[in-house]
Amino acid sequence: MKFFKKIINEKFAINFSNLKIINGLFENLGVDNKTDMLRIIDKIEKLVLKKLLRNLKIQVLMIII
């Protein structure tokens, strides 16, 4: 029980990459242009990663200097 209480109190994400599941989700949400939506999601993930890496590089440089 302690394990489940801990999980419920913490934030977590479920990642999936099955295109049929994603398309079904978009259909239920009423998304008309699924291809554009997938591109947007893909770009967001890449931009977040780039920003994270840039911030890490800045922090490392500040430590070295």
Beta strands, then each sheet from edge to edge (+ up, - down):
end
